[in-house]
Amino acid sequence: MAYSINEACVSCWACLPLCPSNAITASSNSGTHFKIDPKKCTECNGDFADPQCSSICPIEGAILDASGEALNPPGSLTGISPGRLEEAMVEIQTRAR
């Protein structure tokens, strides 16, 4: 079991110092996003009740569990459901015309 970080990561560096197993590193692709070494990731078991990377991550959907599910799914940080966000974006685009 291990978490992963996808391309939604904005390389904000928030998660890096919080990882108790030092499993998070900068991607070899210069500045694209961070990655989690699955051999080192303990999902914070034995260290913290909640995964530290997802607790601090400001980007919804950037950190995934072993099954590919987002630890911070869309709407979990903003409080705006994906459907409502889509409606709001349409309204904003309509006003801009």
Phi and psi in degrees as GROMACS dihedral restraints (atoms count N, CA, C in turn):
[ dihedral_restraints ]
;  ai    aj    ak    al  type     phi  dphi    fc
    3     4     5     6     1  -163.8    20    10
    4     5     6     7     1   153.6    20    10
    6     7     8     9     1   -88.1    20    10
    7     8     9    10     1   167.3    20    10
    9    10    11    12     1  -141.7    20    10
   10    11    12    13     1   158.7    20    10
   12    13    14    15     1  -117.0    20    10
   13    14    15    16     1   129.5    20    10
   15    16    17    18     1   -99.7    20    10
   16    17    18    19     1  -173.0    20    10
   18    19    20    21     1   -68.9    20    10
   19    20    21    22     1    -7.4    20    10
   21    22    23    24     1   -70.9    20    10
   22    23    24    25     1   -16.8    20    10
   24    25    26    27     1   -56.6    20    10
   25    26    27    28     1   135.5    20    10
   27    28    29    30     1  -106.3    20    10
   28    29    30    31     1    12.2    20    10
   30    31    32    33     1    55.3    20    10
   31    32    33    34     1    50.1    20    10
   33    34    35    36     1   -81.8    20    10
   34    35    36    37     1   -11.8    20    10
   36    37    38    39     1    74.2    20    10
   37    38    39    40     1     3.5    20    10
   39    40    41    42     1   -63.7    20    10
   40    41    42    43     1   -39.2    20    10
   42    43    44    45     1   -77.8    20    10
   43    44    45    46     1   -30.4    20    10
   45    46    47    48     1   -52.9    20    10
   46    47    48    49     1   -51.8    20    10
   48    49    50    51     1   -74.9    20    10
   49    50    51    52     1   -11.7    20    10
   51    52    53    54     1   -88.9    20    10
   52    53    54    55     1   -17.0    20    10
   54    55    56    57     1   -70.5    20    10
   55    56    57    58     1   115.4    20    10
   57    58    59    60     1   -70.3    20    10
   58    59    60    61     1   -18.3    20    10
   60    61    62    63     1  -105.9    20    10
   61    62    63    64     1     7.2    20    10
   63    64    65    66     1    52.3    20    10
   64    65    66    67     1    40.1    20    10
   66    67    68    69     1   -86.6    20    10
   67    68    69    70     1   -12.4    20    10
   69    70    71    72     1   -97.1    20    10
   70    71    72    73     1   130.3    20    10
   72    73    74    75     1  -139.1    20    10
   73    74    75    76     1   163.7    20    10
   75    76    77    78     1   -71.3    20    10
   76    77    78    79     1   141.0    20    10
   78    79    80    81     1   -65.1    20    10
   79    80    81    82     1   150.6    20    10
   81    82    83    84     1   -69.0    20    10
   82    83    84    85     1   -18.1    20    10
   84    85    86    87     1   -79.8    20    10
   85    86    87    88     1   106.0    20    10
   87    88    89    90     1   -38.8    20    10
   88    89    90    91     1   107.9    20    10
   90    91    92    93     1    71.8    20    10
   91    92    93    94     1     7.5    20    10
   93    94    95    96     1   -74.5    20    10
   94    95    96    97     1   -57.3    20    10
   96    97    98    99     1  -170.2    20    10
   97    98    99   100     1   169.8    20    10
   99   100   101   102     1   -84.3    20    10
  100   101   102   103     1   166.6    20    10
  102   103   104   105     1  -138.0    20    10
  103   104   105   106     1   160.3    20    10
  105   106   107   108     1  -115.4    20    10
  106   107   108   109     1   126.8    20    10
  108   109   110   111     1   -76.2    20    10
  109   110   111   112     1   113.0    20    10
  111   112   113   114     1   -64.2    20    10
  112   113   114   115     1   -22.1    20    10
  114   115   116   117     1   -75.6    20    10
  115   116   117   118     1   -23.4    20    10
  117   118   119   120     1   -99.3    20    10
  118   119   120   121     1   -26.3    20    10
  120   121   122   123     1   -66.7    20    10
  121   122   123   124     1   125.2    20    10
  123   124   125   126     1  -108.0    20    10
  124   125   126   127     1     3.3    20    10
  126   127   128   129     1    57.3    20    10
  127   128   129   130     1    25.9    20    10
  129   130   131   132     1    65.5    20    10
  130   131   132   133     1    10.4    20    10
  132   133   134   135     1   -59.8    20    10
  133   134   135   136     1   131.0    20    10
  135   136   137   138     1    86.9    20    10
  136   137   138   139     1   -12.4    20    10
  138   139   140   141     1  -112.4    20    10
  139   140   141   142     1   -44.7    20    10
  141   142   143   144     1  -142.4    20    10
  142   143   144   145     1   154.2    20    10
  144   145   146   147     1   -71.8    20    10
  145   146   147   148     1   -32.4    20    10
  147   148   149   150     1  -120.3    20    10
  148   149   150   151     1   146.6    20    10
  150   151   152   153     1   -62.6    20    10
  151   152   153   154     1   125.9    20    10
  153   154   155   156     1   -67.5    20    10
  154   155   156   157     1   -35.8    20    10
  156   157   158   159     1   -61.8    20    10
  157   158   159   160     1   -46.6    20    10
  159   160   161   162     1   -76.5    20    10
  160   161   162   163     1   -23.6    20    10
  162   163   164   165     1   -67.3    20    10
  163   164   165   166     1   -29.8    20    10
  165   166   167   168     1  -102.9    20    10
  166   167   168   169     1   -19.7    20    10
  168   169   170   171     1   -61.6    20    10
  169   170   171   172     1   125.7    20    10
  171   172   173   174     1   -87.5    20    10
  172   173   174   175     1     1.9    20    10
  174   175   176   177     1  -112.2    20    10
  175   176   177   178     1   119.9    20    10
  177   178   179   180     1   -67.0    20    10
  178   179   180   181     1   134.5    20    10
  180   181   182   183     1    81.1    20    10
  181   182   183   184     1     4.8    20    10
  183   184   185   186     1   -82.0    20    10
  184   185   186   187     1   -30.0    20    10
  186   187   188   189     1  -112.5    20    10
  187   188   189   190     1   127.3    20    10
  189   190   191   192     1  -114.7    20    10
  190   191   192   193     1   149.4    20    10
  192   193   194   195     1   -83.2    20    10
  193   194   195   196     1  -178.7    20    10
  195   196   197   198     1   -60.9    20    10
  196   197   198   199     1   -25.0    20    10
  198   199   200   201     1   -91.0    20    10
  199   200   201   202     1     2.0    20    10
  201   202   203   204     1    89.6    20    10
  202   203   204   205     1     6.7    20    10
  204   205   206   207     1   -85.6    20    10
  205   206   207   208     1   138.4    20    10
  207   208   209   210     1   -68.0    20    10
  208   209   210   211     1   133.0    20    10
  210   211   212   213     1   -73.0    20    10
  211   212   213   214     1   -30.7    20    10
  213   214   215   216     1  -119.0    20    10
  214   215   216   217     1    81.6    20    10
  216   217   218   219     1   -68.0    20    10
  217   218   219   220     1   162.5    20    10
  219   220   221   222     1   -50.1    20    10
  220   221   222   223     1   130.1    20    10
  222   223   224   225     1    93.8    20    10
  223   224   225   226     1   -15.3    20    10
  225   226   227   228     1   -72.7    20    10
  226   227   228   229     1   -29.3    20    10
  228   229   230   231     1   -97.8    20    10
  229   230   231   232     1   -35.2    20    10
  231   232   233   234     1   -87.2    20    10
  232   233   234   235     1   -23.8    20    10
  234   235   236   237     1    80.2    20    10
  235   236   237   238     1     5.1    20    10
  237   238   239   240     1  -104.9    20    10
  238   239   240   241     1   120.1    20    10
  240   241   242   243     1   -65.0    20    10
  241   242   243   244     1   150.1    20    10
  243   244   245   246     1   -53.7    20    10
  244   245   246   247     1   -38.7    20    10
  246   247   248   249     1   -64.7    20    10
  247   248   249   250     1   -43.3    20    10
  249   250   251   252     1   -68.3    20    10
  250   251   252   253     1   -36.6    20    10
  252   253   254   255     1   -63.0    20    10
  253   254   255   256     1   -43.0    20    10
  255   256   257   258     1   -61.5    20    10
  256   257   258   259     1   -42.8    20    10
  258   259   260   261     1   -61.7    20    10
  259   260   261   262     1   -43.7    20    10
  261   262   263   264     1   -64.0    20    10
  262   263   264   265     1   -39.7    20    10
  264   265   266   267     1   -65.5    20    10
  265   266   267   268     1   -38.4    20    10
  267   268   269   270     1   -63.4    20    10
  268   269   270   271     1   -43.9    20    10
  270   271   272   273     1   -62.5    20    10
  271   272   273   274     1   -42.3    20    10
  273   274   275   276     1   -64.0    20    10
  274   275   276   277     1   -44.1    20    10
  276   277   278   279     1   -65.3    20    10
  277   278   279   280     1   -35.6    20    10
  279   280   281   282     1   -65.3    20    10
  280   281   282   283     1   -41.4    20    10
  282   283   284   285     1   -65.2    20    10
  283   284   285   286     1   -33.1    20    10
  285   286   287   288     1   -72.3    20    10
  286   287   288   289     1   -15.3    20    10
